[in-house]
Amino acid sequence: MDDVRRGLLVIGHGSRRPEANEMLSAVADAVRGRLDWHAVEPAYLELSRPTIAEGFRILVREGCTDIVVHPYFLYPGNHTVADIPRELEQLGAEHPEVRWTMTEPLNLDERIVDVVVDRVRAATS
């Protein structure tokens, strides 16, 4: 498996507010700094670019042969259980030479609960 070139596509919803979209880019940059992978790219479900298809194709052009897709969403909803997987199926058919898989969204995780508690405490101190 030495020839596997892993790529990560971090998907956010997308916003009309540029600063919201910049946050997803910052998340992708931070993850890139912690993973020793070939490439990490942000992408947006709607309202911003690159789109999911554009981000996936960027990773393919960069030579990724194994793409992990992470929906940067809090919990499973229509976007993470239907919309995104449907688009990925189409992209997978378009690029059968590339293996892809999708992670779970963030879900309930004690680390997220810790962040919520920290934010609540900061707002009330």
C-alpha positions as YAML, in Angstrom:
chain: A
units: angstrom
residues:
- id: 1
  name: MET
  ca: [0.00, 0.00, 0.00]
- id: 2
  name: ASP
  ca: [3.00, 2.31, -0.39]
- id: 3
  name: ASP
  ca: [1.41, 3.86, -3.46]
- id: 4
  name: VAL
  ca: [-1.69, 5.10, -1.57]
- id: 5
  name: ARG
  ca: [-1.92, 8.88, -1.58]
- id: 6
  name: ARG
  ca: [-4.49, 9.95, 0.98]
- id: 7
  name: GLY
  ca: [-6.52, 13.10, 0.69]
- id: 8
  name: LEU
  ca: [-9.04, 14.61, 3.07]
- id: 9
  name: LEU
  ca: [-12.05, 16.66, 2.00]
- id: 10
  name: VAL
  ca: [-13.50, 18.66, 4.90]
- id: 11
  name: ILE
  ca: [-17.05, 19.67, 4.03]
- id: 12
  name: GLY
  ca: [-18.91, 22.54, 5.63]
- id: 13
  name: HIS
  ca: [-22.37, 23.85, 4.86]
- id: 14
  name: GLY
  ca: [-21.26, 27.12, 3.31]
- id: 15
  name: SER
  ca: [-22.40, 30.63, 4.10]
- id: 16
  name: ARG
  ca: [-22.97, 33.99, 2.48]
- id: 17
  name: ARG
  ca: [-20.69, 35.37, 5.19]
- id: 18
  name: PRO
  ca: [-17.05, 35.09, 4.06]
- id: 19
  name: GLU
  ca: [-15.77, 34.94, 7.64]
- id: 20
  name: ALA
  ca: [-17.86, 31.81, 8.25]
- id: 21
  name: ASN
  ca: [-16.36, 30.14, 5.19]
- id: 22
  name: GLU
  ca: [-12.87, 31.22, 6.26]
- id: 23
  name: MET
  ca: [-13.42, 29.27, 9.48]
- id: 24
  name: LEU
  ca: [-13.74, 26.01, 7.52]
- id: 25
  name: SER
  ca: [-10.53, 26.84, 5.66]
- id: 26
  name: ALA
  ca: [-8.84, 27.40, 9.03]
- id: 27
  name: VAL
  ca: [-10.12, 24.03, 10.25]
- id: 28
  name: ALA
  ca: [-8.77, 22.34, 7.10]
- id: 29
  name: ASP
  ca: [-5.41, 24.09, 7.62]
- id: 30
  name: ALA
  ca: [-5.25, 22.96, 11.25]
- id: 31
  name: VAL
  ca: [-6.08, 19.37, 10.32]
- id: 32
  name: ARG
  ca: [-3.52, 19.49, 7.50]
- id: 33
  name: GLY
  ca: [-0.90, 20.40, 10.10]
- id: 34
  name: ARG
  ca: [-1.70, 17.29, 12.15]
- id: 35
  name: LEU
  ca: [-2.06, 14.70, 9.39]
- id: 36
  name: ASP
  ca: [0.81, 13.53, 7.26]
- id: 37
  name: TRP
  ca: [-1.43, 13.12, 4.22]
- id: 38
  name: HIS
  ca: [-0.91, 14.02, 0.61]
- id: 39
  name: ALA
  ca: [-3.58, 16.77, 0.59]
- id: 40
  name: VAL
  ca: [-6.36, 18.33, 2.67]
- id: 41
  name: GLU
  ca: [-8.99, 20.56, 1.08]
- id: 42
  name: PRO
  ca: [-12.09, 22.37, 2.34]
- id: 43
  name: ALA
  ca: [-15.33, 22.26, 0.34]
- id: 44
  name: TYR
  ca: [-18.86, 23.54, 0.77]
- id: 45
  name: LEU
  ca: [-22.26, 21.96, 0.35]
- id: 46
  name: GLU
  ca: [-23.75, 25.21, -0.91]
- id: 47
  name: LEU
  ca: [-23.38, 28.99, -1.05]
- id: 48
  name: SER
  ca: [-19.60, 28.96, -1.40]
- id: 49
  name: ARG
  ca: [-16.70, 27.47, -3.32]
- id: 50
  name: PRO
  ca: [-15.08, 25.14, -3.83]
- id: 51
  name: THR
  ca: [-18.12, 22.93, -4.06]
- id: 52
  name: ILE
  ca: [-17.93, 19.30, -2.98]
- id: 53
  name: ALA
  ca: [-17.39, 18.25, -6.60]
- id: 54
  name: GLU
  ca: [-14.69, 20.88, -7.11]
- id: 55
  name: GLY
  ca: [-12.90, 19.92, -3.90]
- id: 56
  name: PHE
  ca: [-13.04, 16.21, -4.75]
- id: 57
  name: ARG
  ca: [-11.66, 16.90, -8.22]
- id: 58
  name: ILE
  ca: [-8.86, 19.04, -6.75]
- id: 59
  name: LEU
  ca: [-7.79, 16.07, -4.64]
- id: 60
  name: VAL
  ca: [-7.95, 13.77, -7.67]
- id: 61
  name: ARG
  ca: [-5.85, 16.22, -9.72]
- id: 62
  name: GLU
  ca: [-3.34, 16.35, -6.88]
- id: 63
  name: GLY
  ca: [-2.94, 12.59, -7.23]
- id: 64
  name: CYS
  ca: [-4.96, 11.33, -4.29]
- id: 65
  name: THR
  ca: [-5.95, 7.69, -4.66]
- id: 66
  name: ASP
  ca: [-7.80, 7.35, -1.35]
- id: 67
  name: ILE
  ca: [-10.07, 10.21, -0.25]
- id: 68
  name: VAL
  ca: [-11.62, 10.49, 3.19]
- id: 69
  name: VAL
  ca: [-14.55, 12.89, 3.37]
- id: 70
  name: HIS
  ca: [-15.38, 14.51, 6.70]
- id: 71
  name: PRO
  ca: [-18.68, 16.37, 6.99]
- id: 72
  name: TYR
  ca: [-17.84, 19.11, 9.48]
- id: 73
  name: PHE
  ca: [-21.40, 19.10, 10.83]
- id: 74
  name: LEU
  ca: [-22.53, 18.61, 14.41]
- id: 75
  name: TYR
  ca: [-24.91, 15.71, 13.92]
- id: 76
  name: PRO
  ca: [-26.40, 13.42, 11.29]
- id: 77
  name: GLY
  ca: [-29.07, 15.15, 9.30]
- id: 78
  name: ASN
  ca: [-30.37, 15.16, 5.75]
- id: 79
  name: HIS
  ca: [-27.15, 16.68, 4.42]
- id: 80
  name: THR
  ca: [-24.88, 14.06, 6.01]
- id: 81
  name: VAL
  ca: [-27.08, 11.02, 5.46]
- id: 82
  name: ALA
  ca: [-28.46, 11.80, 1.99]
- id: 83
  name: ASP
  ca: [-27.18, 14.88, 0.14]
- id: 84
  name: ILE
  ca: [-23.44, 14.47, 0.62]
- id: 85
  name: PRO
  ca: [-23.35, 10.68, 0.15]
- id: 86
  name: ARG
  ca: [-25.43, 11.00, -3.03]
- id: 87
  name: GLU
  ca: [-22.98, 13.50, -4.48]
- id: 88
  name: LEU
  ca: [-20.02, 11.35, -3.45]
- id: 89
  name: GLU
  ca: [-21.55, 8.32, -5.17]
- id: 90
  name: GLN
  ca: [-21.71, 10.34, -8.38]
- id: 91
  name: LEU
  ca: [-18.13, 11.54, -7.99]
- id: 92
  name: GLY
  ca: [-16.99, 8.00, -7.24]
- id: 93
  name: ALA
  ca: [-18.60, 6.80, -10.47]
- id: 94
  name: GLU
  ca: [-16.84, 9.62, -12.30]
- id: 95
  name: HIS
  ca: [-13.48, 8.57, -10.75]
- id: 96
  name: PRO
  ca: [-13.60, 4.78, -10.26]
- id: 97
  name: GLU
  ca: [-9.82, 4.68, -9.76]
- id: 98
  name: VAL
  ca: [-10.20, 6.61, -6.49]
- id: 99
  name: ARG
  ca: [-11.36, 4.92, -3.29]
- id: 100
  name: TRP
  ca: [-13.39, 7.17, -1.00]
- id: 101
  name: THR
  ca: [-15.05, 6.87, 2.37]
- id: 102
  name: MET
  ca: [-17.01, 9.27, 4.55]
- id: 103
  name: THR
  ca: [-16.63, 9.76, 8.29]
- id: 104
  name: GLU
  ca: [-19.41, 10.39, 10.74]
- id: 105
  name: PRO
  ca: [-20.14, 14.05, 11.55]
- id: 106
  name: LEU
  ca: [-18.91, 15.36, 14.89]
- id: 107
  name: ASN
  ca: [-21.87, 13.91, 16.87]
- id: 108
  name: LEU
  ca: [-21.92, 13.80, 20.66]
- id: 109
  name: ASP
  ca: [-18.34, 13.69, 21.85]
- id: 110
  name: GLU
  ca: [-17.09, 14.61, 25.31]
- id: 111
  name: ARG
  ca: [-14.52, 16.95, 23.75]
- id: 112
  name: ILE
  ca: [-17.32, 18.95, 22.10]
- id: 113
  name: VAL
  ca: [-19.24, 19.00, 25.38]
- id: 114
  name: ASP
  ca: [-16.09, 20.40, 27.02]
- id: 115
  name: VAL
  ca: [-15.98, 23.22, 24.46]
- id: 116
  name: VAL
  ca: [-19.67, 24.03, 25.06]
- id: 117
  name: VAL
  ca: [-19.12, 24.12, 28.82]
- id: 118
  name: ASP
  ca: [-16.06, 26.35, 28.36]
- id: 119
  name: ARG
  ca: [-18.04, 28.77, 26.17]
- id: 120
  name: VAL
  ca: [-20.93, 28.87, 28.66]
- id: 121
  name: ARG
  ca: [-18.57, 29.51, 31.54]
- id: 122
  name: ALA
  ca: [-16.78, 32.24, 29.59]
- id: 123
  name: ALA
  ca: [-20.10, 33.95, 28.83]
- id: 124
  name: THR
  ca: [-21.16, 33.89, 32.47]
- id: 125
  name: SER
  ca: [-17.94, 34.85, 34.22]
...
